[in-house]
Amino acid sequence: MNATGGANGNAETRRAHGDAAAKPAYVIGHVTVKNPQRWAEYRSKVPATLVEWGGELVLRGIRRAVWDGDHAHTDTVVLRFASLDAATNWHESAAYQALIPLRHEAADVDLIVFEG
């Protein structure tokens, strides 16, 4: 038994802060920019919101081709978190929620989270 009272510690704390047993989560944003200046402002503010939750920017790219199917968006962003809980906590945080109106003004975004 450890200091948290359980044999394996507090499961929620482990998941939120990168427990090896937790699966990583990926937040994928498919983006079509409407206002480049506002999008640049939004992009400059997001990294500070990731720090508390251990999020990292994996990819920020511009579509070059669609080899199969349809994909209307021009840009894609991929964020990685240690767990689904950490990703959810980031998305629901006051810091990130404050940026959503700016995001809506700047771009059309489909924001999806995957666990894996």
MOPAC internal coordinates of N, CA, C and O (Angstrom, degrees):
PM7 1SCF
backbone

  N    0.0000 0     0.00 0     0.00 0    0    0    0
  C    1.4459 1     0.00 0     0.00 0    1    0    0
  C    1.5187 1   107.63 1     0.00 0    2    1    0
  O    1.2310 1   120.17 1   -36.77 1    3    2    1
  N    1.3438 1   117.29 1   143.23 1    3    2    1
  C    1.4486 1   119.62 1  -179.45 1    5    3    2
  C    1.5218 1   111.06 1  -111.13 1    6    5    3
  O    1.2310 1   120.21 1     6.50 1    7    6    5
  N    1.3319 1   117.20 1  -173.50 1    7    6    5
  C    1.4634 1   122.74 1  -174.43 1    9    7    6
  C    1.5183 1   113.30 1   -64.34 1   10    9    7
  O    1.2310 1   119.29 1   159.15 1   11   10    9
  N    1.3115 1   118.96 1   -20.85 1   11   10    9
  C    1.4656 1   120.61 1  -179.38 1   13   11   10
  C    1.5122 1   112.23 1   -86.37 1   14   13   11
  O    1.2310 1   120.11 1   176.88 1   15   14   13
  N    1.3209 1   117.39 1    -3.12 1   15   14   13
  C    1.4534 1   119.92 1   174.29 1   17   15   14
  C    1.5095 1   114.82 1    98.74 1   18   17   15
  O    1.2310 1   119.50 1   175.17 1   19   18   17
  N    1.3095 1   118.55 1    -4.83 1   19   18   17
  C    1.4555 1   120.26 1  -179.91 1   21   19   18
  C    1.5088 1   110.21 1  -126.46 1   22   21   19
  O    1.2310 1   121.33 1   -16.71 1   23   22   21
  N    1.2942 1   115.06 1   163.29 1   23   22   21
  C    1.4620 1   119.49 1  -178.86 1   25   23   22
  C    1.5228 1   111.72 1   -63.68 1   26   25   23
  O    1.2310 1   120.56 1   147.79 1   27   26   25
  N    1.3191 1   116.54 1   -32.21 1   27   26   25
  C    1.4621 1   120.03 1  -177.22 1   29   27   26
  C    1.5200 1   112.83 1  -114.35 1   30   29   27
  O    1.2310 1   119.02 1  -171.09 1   31   30   29
  N    1.3126 1   119.48 1     8.91 1   31   30   29
  C    1.4535 1   121.66 1  -179.24 1   33   31   30
  C    1.5157 1   111.06 1    82.03 1   34   33   31
  O    1.2310 1   120.78 1     4.73 1   35   34   33
  N    1.2825 1   116.12 1  -175.27 1   35   34   33
  C    1.4556 1   122.92 1  -178.22 1   37   35   34
  C    1.5198 1   109.51 1   -77.53 1   38   37   35
  O    1.2310 1   119.98 1   -66.79 1   39   38   37
  N    1.3166 1   117.64 1   113.21 1   39   38   37
  C    1.4668 1   122.00 1  -174.90 1   41   39   38
  C    1.5198 1   111.62 1   -62.27 1   42   41   39
  O    1.2310 1   120.24 1   140.43 1   43   42   41
  N    1.3181 1   117.15 1   -39.57 1   43   42   41
  C    1.4717 1   119.76 1  -179.54 1   45   43   42
  C    1.5200 1   110.47 1   -63.23 1   46   45   43
  O    1.2310 1   119.78 1   136.31 1   47   46   45
  N    1.3210 1   118.02 1   -43.69 1   47   46   45
  C    1.4579 1   121.55 1   178.76 1   49   47   46
  C    1.5204 1   110.41 1   -62.41 1   50   49   47
  O    1.2310 1   120.20 1   136.45 1   51   50   49
  N    1.3305 1   117.22 1   -43.55 1   51   50   49
  C    1.4684 1   120.25 1  -179.86 1   53   51   50
  C    1.5126 1   110.92 1   -61.87 1   54   53   51
  O    1.2310 1   119.78 1   134.60 1   55   54   53
  N    1.3416 1   118.02 1   -45.40 1   55   54   53
  C    1.4643 1   120.82 1  -179.15 1   57   55   54
  C    1.5182 1   111.45 1   -63.91 1   58   57   55
  O    1.2310 1   120.17 1   135.80 1   59   58   57
  N    1.3206 1   117.28 1   -44.20 1   59   58   57
  C    1.4606 1   121.49 1  -175.59 1   61   59   58
  C    1.5202 1   111.98 1   -68.64 1   62   61   59
  O    1.2310 1   120.13 1   156.01 1   63   62   61
  N    1.3189 1   117.35 1   -23.99 1   63   62   61
  C    1.4556 1   119.80 1  -176.48 1   65   63   62
  C    1.5187 1   112.95 1  -117.14 1   66   65   63
  O    1.2310 1   119.69 1  -159.46 1   67   66   65
  N    1.3020 1   118.19 1    20.54 1   67   66   65
  C    1.4442 1   120.28 1   169.41 1   69   67   66
  C    1.5054 1   116.72 1    96.97 1   70   69   67
  O    1.2310 1   119.21 1  -146.43 1   71   70   69
  N    1.3095 1   119.11 1    33.57 1   71   70   69
  C    1.4556 1   122.45 1   175.08 1   73   71   70
  C    1.5215 1   109.49 1   -53.36 1   74   73   71
  O    1.2310 1   120.87 1   -43.50 1   75   74   73
  N    1.3159 1   115.93 1   136.50 1   75   74   73
  C    1.4624 1   120.43 1  -179.23 1   77   75   74
  C    1.5280 1   111.75 1   -59.44 1   78   77   75
  O    1.2310 1   119.43 1   153.61 1   79   78   77
  N    1.3429 1   118.69 1   -26.39 1   79   78   77
  C    1.4588 1   121.45 1  -179.29 1   81   79   78
  C    1.5262 1   112.19 1   -79.24 1   82   81   79
  O    1.2310 1   119.85 1   160.42 1   83   82   81
  N    1.3202 1   117.88 1   -19.58 1   83   82   81
  C    1.4592 1   121.02 1  -179.96 1   85   83   82
  C    1.5323 1   109.57 1   -75.52 1   86   85   83
  O    1.2310 1   120.86 1   -34.10 1   87   86   85
  N    1.3168 1   115.96 1   145.90 1   87   86   85
  C    1.4559 1   120.98 1   176.00 1   89   87   86
  C    1.5206 1   108.69 1   -84.45 1   90   89   87
  O    1.2310 1   119.69 1   -37.63 1   91   90   89
  N    1.3248 1   118.19 1   142.37 1   91   90   89
  C    1.4632 1   118.89 1   176.87 1   93   91   90
  C    1.5277 1   110.63 1   -67.59 1   94   93   91
  O    1.2310 1   121.34 1   -23.49 1   95   94   93
  N    1.3055 1   115.05 1   156.51 1   95   94   93
  C    1.4661 1   121.24 1   176.64 1   97   95   94
  C    1.5153 1   108.28 1  -120.11 1   98   97   95
  O    1.2310 1   121.54 1   -35.94 1   99   98   97
  N    1.3192 1   114.66 1   144.06 1   99   98   97
  C    1.4610 1   122.05 1   179.70 1  101   99   98
  C    1.5168 1   108.74 1  -122.13 1  102  101   99
  O    1.2310 1   120.90 1   -53.11 1  103  102  101
  N    1.3130 1   115.89 1   126.89 1  103  102  101
  C    1.4555 1   121.61 1   175.57 1  105  103  102
  C    1.5170 1   105.97 1  -102.84 1  106  105  103
  O    1.2310 1   121.16 1   -57.59 1  107  106  105
  N    1.3342 1   115.39 1   122.41 1  107  106  105
  C    1.4600 1   121.03 1  -177.56 1  109  107  106
  C    1.5155 1   108.26 1  -116.15 1  110  109  107
  O    1.2310 1   121.40 1   -53.84 1  111  110  109
  N    1.3083 1   114.94 1   126.16 1  111  110  109
  C    1.4535 1   121.33 1   177.08 1  113  111  110
  C    1.5147 1   109.31 1  -112.40 1  114  113  111
  O    1.2310 1   120.80 1   -59.20 1  115  114  113
  N    1.3278 1   116.07 1   120.80 1  115  114  113
  C    1.4625 1   121.27 1   172.25 1  117  115  114
  C    1.5170 1   105.50 1   -98.54 1  118  117  115
  O    1.2310 1   120.47 1   -53.91 1  119  118  117
  N    1.3258 1   116.70 1   126.09 1  119  118  117
  C    1.4580 1   121.93 1  -163.29 1  121  119  118
  C    1.5204 1   111.79 1  -129.01 1  122  121  119
  O    1.2310 1   121.08 1   -42.48 1  123  122  121
  N    1.3321 1   115.54 1   137.52 1  123  122  121
  C    1.4587 1   122.60 1   165.91 1  125  123  122
  C    1.5237 1   106.30 1  -124.86 1  126  125  123
  O    1.2310 1   120.72 1   -67.06 1  127  126  125
  N    1.3094 1   116.23 1   112.94 1  127  126  125
  C    1.4611 1   122.60 1  -176.10 1  129  127  126
  C    1.5180 1   110.07 1   -73.02 1  130  129  127
  O    1.2310 1   121.02 1   -48.12 1  131  130  129
  N    1.3462 1   115.65 1   131.88 1  131  130  129
  C    1.4666 1   122.20 1   176.54 1  133  131  130
  C    1.5248 1   110.80 1  -104.21 1  134  133  131
  O    1.2310 1   120.19 1   146.10 1  135  134  133
  N    1.3225 1   117.25 1   -33.90 1  135  134  133
  C    1.4535 1   122.85 1  -177.19 1  137  135  134
  C    1.5310 1   107.83 1  -136.44 1  138  137  135
  O    1.2310 1   120.07 1   -80.72 1  139  138  137
  N    1.3317 1   117.48 1    99.28 1  139  138  137
  C    1.4658 1   120.47 1  -174.67 1  141  139  138
  C    1.5349 1   114.28 1   -57.99 1  142  141  139
  O    1.2310 1   119.86 1   143.13 1  143  142  141
  N    1.3093 1   117.88 1   -36.87 1  143  142  141
  C    1.4625 1   120.04 1  -179.56 1  145  143  142
  C    1.5337 1   110.95 1   -67.34 1  146  145  143
  O    1.2310 1   120.37 1   135.87 1  147  146  145
  N    1.3212 1   116.90 1   -44.13 1  147  146  145
  C    1.4622 1   120.68 1   178.98 1  149  147  146
  C    1.5303 1   110.42 1   -69.18 1  150  149  147
  O    1.2310 1   120.16 1   145.24 1  151  150  149
  N    1.3352 1   117.29 1   -34.76 1  151  150  149
  C    1.4565 1   120.87 1   177.25 1  153  151  150
  C    1.5322 1   110.41 1   -64.35 1  154  153  151
  O    1.2310 1   120.34 1   137.84 1  155  154  153
  N    1.3158 1   116.96 1   -42.16 1  155  154  153
  C    1.4655 1   120.85 1   177.48 1  157  155  154
  C    1.5321 1   110.29 1   -61.76 1  158  157  155
  O    1.2310 1   120.34 1   140.78 1  159  158  157
  N    1.3234 1   116.95 1   -39.22 1  159  158  157
  C    1.4606 1   120.70 1   177.32 1  161  159  158
  C    1.5347 1   110.60 1   -63.61 1  162  161  159
  O    1.2310 1   120.63 1   132.93 1  163  162  161
  N    1.3184 1   116.40 1   -47.07 1  163  162  161
  C    1.4740 1   121.35 1   178.74 1  165  163  162
  C    1.5301 1   110.28 1   -59.12 1  166  165  163
  O    1.2310 1   120.63 1   130.25 1  167  166  165
  N    1.3289 1   116.40 1   -49.75 1  167  166  165
  C    1.4708 1   121.26 1  -178.80 1  169  167  166
  C    1.5201 1   111.81 1   -58.51 1  170  169  167
  O    1.2310 1   120.26 1   144.71 1  171  170  169
  N    1.3129 1   117.11 1   -35.29 1  171  170  169
  C    1.4663 1   120.15 1  -178.72 1  173  171  170
  C    1.5287 1   112.21 1   -71.84 1  174  173  171
  O    1.2310 1   120.29 1   157.83 1  175  174  173
  N    1.3327 1   117.04 1   -22.17 1  175  174  173
  C    1.4649 1   120.99 1  -176.75 1  177  175  174
  C    1.5264 1   114.05 1   -95.03 1  178  177  175
  O    1.2310 1   119.55 1   157.98 1  179  178  177
  N    1.3064 1   118.46 1   -22.02 1  179  178  177
  C    1.4678 1   121.02 1  -176.09 1  181  179  178
  C    1.5294 1   113.07 1   -64.44 1  182  181  179
  O    1.2310 1   118.15 1   135.93 1  183  182  181
  N    1.3358 1   121.12 1   -44.07 1  183  182  181
  C    1.4729 1   119.42 1  -175.63 1  185  183  182
  C    1.5288 1   114.39 1   -53.29 1  186  185  183
  O    1.2310 1   119.31 1   142.31 1  187  186  185
  N    1.3080 1   118.92 1   -37.69 1  187  186  185
  C    1.4671 1   120.87 1   179.53 1  189  187  186
  C    1.5236 1   111.47 1   -63.98 1  190  189  187
  O    1.2310 1   120.03 1   152.10 1  191  190  189
  N    1.3325 1   117.56 1   -27.90 1  191  190  189
  C    1.4691 1   120.35 1  -179.67 1  193  191  190
  C    1.5224 1   111.85 1   -76.64 1  194  193  191
  O    1.2310 1   119.71 1   161.87 1  195  194  193
  N    1.3146 1   118.16 1   -18.13 1  195  194  193
  C    1.4685 1   122.59 1  -177.35 1  197  195  194
  C    1.5221 1   113.07 1   -81.04 1  198  197  195
  O    1.2310 1   120.47 1   151.64 1  199  198  197
  N    1.3198 1   116.71 1   -28.36 1  199  198  197
  C    1.4574 1   122.17 1  -169.52 1  201  199  198
  C    1.5250 1   112.74 1   -55.31 1  202  201  199
  O    1.2310 1   119.92 1   128.61 1  203  202  201
  N    1.3113 1   117.75 1   -51.39 1  203  202  201
  C    1.4707 1   121.09 1  -176.43 1  205  203  202
  C    1.5233 1   112.41 1   -58.93 1  206  205  203
  O    1.2310 1   120.40 1   151.08 1  207  206  205
  N    1.3286 1   116.83 1   -28.92 1  207  206  205
  C    1.4738 1   121.24 1  -173.98 1  209  207  206
  C    1.5208 1   112.20 1  -103.33 1  210  209  207
  O    1.2310 1   120.20 1  -174.35 1  211  210  209
  N    1.3332 1   117.21 1     5.65 1  211  210  209
  C    1.4573 1   120.90 1   177.18 1  213  211  210
  C    1.5169 1   113.74 1    70.73 1  214  213  211
  O    1.2310 1   120.39 1  -157.64 1  215  214  213
  N    1.3314 1   116.86 1    22.36 1  215  214  213
  C    1.4580 1   120.19 1   179.82 1  217  215  214
  C    1.5135 1   111.62 1   -77.80 1  218  217  215
  O    1.2310 1   121.23 1   -30.73 1  219  218  217
  N    1.3118 1   115.26 1   149.27 1  219  218  217
  C    1.4641 1   119.42 1   176.86 1  221  219  218
  C    1.5189 1   110.34 1  -136.34 1  222  221  219
  O    1.2310 1   121.26 1   -34.54 1  223  222  221
  N    1.3136 1   115.20 1   145.46 1  223  222  221
  C    1.4532 1   122.01 1   176.17 1  225  223  222
  C    1.5264 1   107.96 1   -79.06 1  226  225  223
  O    1.2310 1   120.48 1   -60.65 1  227  226  225
  N    1.3242 1   116.69 1   119.35 1  227  226  225
  C    1.4637 1   122.15 1  -179.52 1  229  227  226
  C    1.5217 1   109.98 1   -95.57 1  230  229  227
  O    1.2310 1   120.66 1   139.74 1  231  230  229
  N    1.3276 1   116.35 1   -40.26 1  231  230  229
  C    1.4602 1   121.07 1  -175.44 1  233  231  230
  C    1.5201 1   109.76 1  -150.48 1  234  233  231
  O    1.2310 1   121.15 1   -43.46 1  235  234  233
  N    1.2911 1   115.40 1   136.54 1  235  234  233
  C    1.4572 1   122.45 1   166.63 1  237  235  234
  C    1.5233 1   103.97 1  -135.76 1  238  237  235
  O    1.2310 1   120.82 1   -72.34 1  239  238  237
  N    1.3486 1   116.04 1   107.66 1  239  238  237
  C    1.4535 1   118.39 1  -173.47 1  241  239  238
  C    1.5119 1   113.34 1  -139.10 1  242  241  239
  O    1.2310 1   121.67 1   -16.76 1  243  242  241
  N    1.3105 1   114.40 1   163.24 1  243  242  241
  C    1.4589 1   123.41 1   178.62 1  245  243  242
  C    1.5268 1   108.01 1  -109.20 1  246  245  243
  O    1.2310 1   120.98 1   -49.44 1  247  246  245
  N    1.3413 1   115.74 1   130.56 1  247  246  245
  C    1.4706 1   120.89 1  -179.30 1  249  247  246
  C    1.5223 1   109.92 1   -59.35 1  250  249  247
  O    1.2310 1   121.20 1   -46.65 1  251  250  249
  N    1.3006 1   115.31 1   133.35 1  251  250  249
  C    1.4649 1   121.64 1   176.74 1  253  251  250
  C    1.5186 1   112.38 1  -109.63 1  254  253  251
  O    1.2310 1   120.40 1   153.44 1  255  254  253
  N    1.3331 1   116.85 1   -26.56 1  255  254  253
  C    1.4694 1   120.47 1   179.79 1  257  255  254
  C    1.5157 1   108.96 1  -163.54 1  258  257  255
  O    1.2310 1   120.74 1   -27.05 1  259  258  257
  N    1.3155 1   116.19 1   152.95 1  259  258  257
  C    1.4620 1   122.91 1   169.25 1  261  259  258
  C    1.5212 1   104.69 1  -116.04 1  262  261  259
  O    1.2310 1   120.80 1   -69.66 1  263  262  261
  N    1.3172 1   116.07 1   110.34 1  263  262  261
  C    1.4583 1   120.36 1  -174.50 1  265  263  262
  C    1.5076 1   113.32 1   -84.84 1  266  265  263
  O    1.2310 1   120.36 1   160.80 1  267  266  265
  N    1.3152 1   116.92 1   -19.20 1  267  266  265
  C    1.4526 1   119.61 1   179.39 1  269  267  266
  C    1.5214 1   107.97 1  -159.42 1  270  269  267
  O    1.2310 1   119.92 1   -41.28 1  271  270  269
  N    1.3059 1   117.75 1   138.72 1  271  270  269
  C    1.4604 1   121.24 1   178.73 1  273  271  270
  C    1.5160 1   112.41 1    81.48 1  274  273  271
  O    1.2310 1   121.22 1    17.79 1  275  274  273
  N    1.3232 1   115.26 1  -162.21 1  275  274  273
  C    1.4610 1   122.37 1  -178.53 1  277  275  274
  C    1.5189 1   109.17 1  -120.18 1  278  277  275
  O    1.2310 1   120.83 1   -39.11 1  279  278  277
  N    1.3040 1   116.02 1   140.89 1  279  278  277
  C    1.4621 1   121.29 1   174.67 1  281  279  278
  C    1.5249 1   107.24 1  -152.99 1  282  281  279
  O    1.2310 1   121.02 1   -76.50 1  283  282  281
  N    1.3257 1   115.65 1   103.50 1  283  282  281
  C    1.4655 1   120.55 1  -173.31 1  285  283  282
  C    1.5240 1   113.40 1   -77.63 1  286  285  283
  O    1.2310 1   119.47 1   150.97 1  287  286  285
  N    1.3188 1   118.61 1   -29.03 1  287  286  285
  C    1.4665 1   120.36 1  -175.52 1  289  287  286
  C    1.5208 1   112.16 1   -71.47 1  290  289  287
  O    1.2310 1   121.31 1   -28.13 1  291  290  289
  N    1.3261 1   115.09 1   151.87 1  291  290  289
  C    1.4611 1   121.31 1  -176.18 1  293  291  290
  C    1.5259 1   113.91 1   -96.90 1  294  293  291
  O    1.2310 1   120.38 1   155.60 1  295  294  293
  N    1.3303 1   116.88 1   -24.40 1  295  294  293
  C    1.4577 1   121.11 1  -174.71 1  297  295  294
  C    1.5280 1   109.31 1  -126.96 1  298  297  295
  O    1.2310 1   121.02 1   -24.20 1  299  298  297
  N    1.3362 1   115.65 1   155.80 1  299  298  297
  C    1.4562 1   121.35 1   174.64 1  301  299  298
  C    1.5232 1   108.58 1  -138.02 1  302  301  299
  O    1.2310 1   121.46 1   -38.19 1  303  302  301
  N    1.3279 1   114.81 1   141.81 1  303  302  301
  C    1.4596 1   122.49 1   175.63 1  305  303  302
  C    1.5195 1   107.13 1  -127.27 1  306  305  303
  O    1.2310 1   120.56 1   -42.45 1  307  306  305
  N    1.3396 1   116.54 1   137.55 1  307  306  305
  C    1.4579 1   121.59 1   176.85 1  309  307  306
  C    1.5227 1   107.96 1  -127.04 1  310  309  307
  O    1.2310 1   121.27 1   -54.17 1  311  310  309
  N    1.3358 1   115.18 1   125.83 1  311  310  309
  C    1.4614 1   122.86 1   175.31 1  313  311  310
  C    1.5190 1   107.96 1  -113.46 1  314  313  311
  O    1.2310 1   120.28 1   -34.43 1  315  314  313
  N    1.3387 1   117.06 1   145.57 1  315  314  313
  C    1.4677 1   120.95 1   177.28 1  317  315  314
  C    1.5274 1   108.82 1  -120.61 1  318  317  315
  O    1.2310 1   121.58 1   -43.01 1  319  318  317
  N    1.3358 1   114.58 1   136.99 1  319  318  317
  C    1.4580 1   122.76 1   175.78 1  321  319  318
  C    1.5180 1   108.07 1  -126.48 1  322  321  319
  O    1.2310 1   120.21 1   -22.33 1  323  322  321
  N    1.3122 1   117.21 1   157.67 1  323  322  321
  C    1.4668 1   121.65 1  -178.79 1  325  323  322
  C    1.5202 1   112.13 1   -66.77 1  326  325  323
  O    1.2310 1   120.14 1   156.01 1  327  326  325
  N    1.3407 1   117.34 1   -23.99 1  327  326  325
  C    1.4559 1   120.35 1  -176.73 1  329  327  326
  C    1.5186 1   110.08 1  -157.26 1  330  329  327
  O    1.2310 1   121.16 1   -14.96 1  331  330  329
  N    1.3184 1   115.39 1   165.04 1  331  330  329
  C    1.4577 1   121.21 1   174.93 1  333  331  330
  C    1.5261 1   110.31 1   -63.02 1  334  333  331
  O    1.2310 1   120.45 1   142.01 1  335  334  333
  N    1.3303 1   116.74 1   -37.99 1  335  334  333
  C    1.4671 1   119.96 1   177.84 1  337  335  334
  C    1.5265 1   111.14 1   -60.23 1  338  337  335
  O    1.2310 1   120.28 1   135.64 1  339  338  337
  N    1.3243 1   117.07 1   -44.36 1  339  338  337
  C    1.4640 1   120.35 1   179.90 1  341  339  338
  C    1.5268 1   110.61 1   -63.38 1  342  341  339
  O    1.2310 1   120.15 1   137.85 1  343  342  341
  N    1.3298 1   117.31 1   -42.15 1  343  342  341
  C    1.4633 1   120.75 1   178.39 1  345  343  342
  C    1.5202 1   111.08 1   -63.35 1  346  345  343
  O    1.2310 1   120.83 1   136.51 1  347  346  345
  N    1.3251 1   116.03 1   -43.49 1  347  346  345
  C    1.4641 1   120.74 1   179.51 1  349  347  346
  C    1.5207 1   110.66 1   -64.34 1  350  349  347
  O    1.2310 1   120.51 1   136.14 1  351  350  349
  N    1.3237 1   116.63 1   -43.86 1  351  350  349
  C    1.4665 1   120.26 1   178.51 1  353  351  350
  C    1.5234 1   110.90 1   -60.81 1  354  353  351
  O    1.2310 1   119.93 1   139.72 1  355  354  353
  N    1.3303 1   117.73 1   -40.28 1  355  354  353
  C    1.4633 1   120.69 1   175.96 1  357  355  354
  C    1.5236 1   110.21 1   -60.98 1  358  357  355
  O    1.2310 1   120.32 1   127.49 1  359  358  357
  N    1.3348 1   117.00 1   -52.51 1  359  358  357
  C    1.4597 1   120.38 1  -175.85 1  361  359  358
  C    1.5221 1   111.71 1   -60.68 1  362  361  359
  O    1.2310 1   120.23 1   143.66 1  363  362  361
  N    1.3212 1   117.16 1   -36.34 1  363  362  361
  C    1.4607 1   121.46 1  -177.73 1  365  363  362
  C    1.5282 1   113.36 1   -87.65 1  366  365  363
  O    1.2310 1   120.00 1   175.25 1  367  366  365
  N    1.3284 1   117.61 1    -4.75 1  367  366  365
  C    1.4718 1   120.89 1  -177.79 1  369  367  366
  C    1.5266 1   111.00 1   -65.36 1  370  369  367
  O    1.2310 1   121.29 1   -29.54 1  371  370  369
  N    1.3159 1   115.13 1   150.46 1  371  370  369
  C    1.4675 1   120.57 1   178.05 1  373  371  370
  C    1.5277 1   110.63 1   -59.76 1  374  373  371
  O    1.2310 1   120.47 1   142.70 1  375  374  373
  N    1.3263 1   116.71 1   -37.30 1  375  374  373
  C    1.4675 1   120.36 1  -178.47 1  377  375  374
  C    1.5238 1   111.56 1   -62.36 1  378  377  375
  O    1.2310 1   120.51 1   135.48 1  379  378  377
  N    1.3422 1   116.63 1   -44.52 1  379  378  377
  C    1.4668 1   117.99 1  -179.97 1  381  379  378
  C    1.5263 1   111.24 1   -76.75 1  382  381  379
  O    1.2310 1   119.82 1   139.02 1  383  382  381
  N    1.3106 1   117.95 1   -40.98 1  383  382  381
  C    1.4655 1   120.63 1   179.87 1  385  383  382
  C    1.5266 1   111.09 1   -56.77 1  386  385  383
  O    1.2310 1   120.26 1   146.56 1  387  386  385
  N    1.3294 1   117.11 1   -33.44 1  387  386  385
  C    1.4655 1   121.09 1   178.94 1  389  387  386
  C    1.5289 1   112.07 1   -65.22 1  390  389  387
  O    1.2310 1   120.13 1   157.83 1  391  390  389
  N    1.3282 1   117.35 1   -22.17 1  391  390  389
  C    1.4742 1   121.27 1  -178.94 1  393  391  390
  C    1.5242 1   113.58 1   -89.23 1  394  393  391
  O    1.2310 1   119.81 1   166.34 1  395  394  393
  N    1.3113 1   117.97 1   -13.66 1  395  394  393
  C    1.4639 1   120.35 1  -175.02 1  397  395  394
  C    1.5253 1   113.22 1   -61.34 1  398  397  395
  O    1.2310 1   118.09 1   138.38 1  399  398  397
  N    1.3270 1   121.25 1   -41.62 1  399  398  397
  C    1.4739 1   119.09 1   176.39 1  401  399  398
  C    1.5329 1   112.22 1   -59.84 1  402  401  399
  O    1.2310 1   120.22 1   141.37 1  403  402  401
  N    1.3206 1   117.19 1   -38.63 1  403  402  401
  C    1.4608 1   120.56 1   176.61 1  405  403  402
  C    1.5225 1   110.39 1   -64.77 1  406  405  403
  O    1.2310 1   120.22 1   138.01 1  407  406  405
  N    1.3322 1   117.18 1   -41.99 1  407  406  405
  C    1.4673 1   121.09 1   177.80 1  409  407  406
  C    1.5262 1   110.80 1   -59.80 1  410  409  407
  O    1.2310 1   120.37 1   135.37 1  411  410  409
  N    1.3330 1   116.90 1   -44.63 1  411  410  409
  C    1.4668 1   120.44 1   179.71 1  413  411  410
  C    1.5231 1   111.87 1   -62.26 1  414  413  411
  O    1.2310 1   120.63 1   143.55 1  415  414  413
  N    1.3155 1   116.40 1   -36.45 1  415  414  413
  C    1.4625 1   120.87 1   178.13 1  417  415  414
  C    1.5296 1   111.17 1   -70.50 1  418  417  415
  O    1.2310 1   120.71 1   144.29 1  419  418  417
  N    1.3138 1   116.25 1   -35.71 1  419  418  417
  C    1.4563 1   121.71 1  -171.93 1  421  419  418
  C    1.5216 1   114.34 1   -83.96 1  422  421  419
  O    1.2310 1   120.22 1   147.61 1  423  422  421
  N    1.3430 1   117.19 1   -32.39 1  423  422  421
  C    1.4646 1   118.81 1  -170.56 1  425  423  422
  C    1.5176 1   110.88 1  -160.03 1  426  425  423
  O    1.2310 1   121.62 1   -20.39 1  427  426  425
  N    1.3261 1   114.50 1   159.61 1  427  426  425
  C    1.4578 1   121.60 1   167.36 1  429  427  426
  C    1.5268 1   105.43 1   -92.16 1  430  429  427
  O    1.2310 1   120.77 1   -55.93 1  431  430  429
  N    1.3288 1   116.13 1   124.07 1  431  430  429
  C    1.4644 1   120.53 1  -173.94 1  433  431  430
  C    1.5314 1   109.55 1  -132.42 1  434  433  431
  O    1.2310 1   120.90 1   -49.96 1  435  434  433
  N    1.3172 1   115.88 1   130.04 1  435  434  433
  C    1.4560 1   122.47 1   166.86 1  437  435  434
  C    1.5238 1   105.14 1  -100.23 1  438  437  435
  O    1.2310 1   120.22 1   -64.85 1  439  438  437
  N    1.3253 1   117.18 1   115.15 1  439  438  437
  C    1.4630 1   122.77 1  -176.35 1  441  439  438
  C    1.5227 1   108.39 1  -110.27 1  442  441  439
  O    1.2310 1   120.97 1   -59.13 1  443  442  441
  N    1.3318 1   115.75 1   120.87 1  443  442  441
  C    1.4618 1   122.50 1  -172.06 1  445  443  442
  C    1.5317 1   107.78 1  -128.76 1  446  445  443
  O    1.2310 1   120.41 1   -35.92 1  447  446  445
  N    1.3298 1   116.82 1   144.08 1  447  446  445
  C    1.4623 1   119.68 1   175.86 1  449  447  446
  C    1.5349 1   108.95 1  -120.04 1  450  449  447
  O    1.2310 1   121.45 1   -42.28 1  451  450  449
  N    1.3140 1   114.83 1   137.72 1  451  450  449
  C    1.4601 1   122.83 1   177.97 1  453  451  450
  C    1.5118 1   108.67 1  -124.27 1  454  453  451
  O    1.2310 1   120.89 1   -33.97 1  455  454  453
  N    1.3220 1   115.90 1   146.03 1  455  454  453
  C    1.4576 1   121.02 1   173.50 1  457  455  454
  C    1.5250 1   107.52 1  -110.55 1  458  457  455
  O    1.2310 1   120.25 1   -44.29 1  459  458  457
  N    1.3057 1   117.13 1   135.71 1  459  458  457
  C    1.4412 1   117.50 1   179.96 1  461  459  458
  C    1.4401 1   111.83 1   179.95 1  462  461  459
  O    1.2310 1   120.10 1   180.00 1  463  462  461

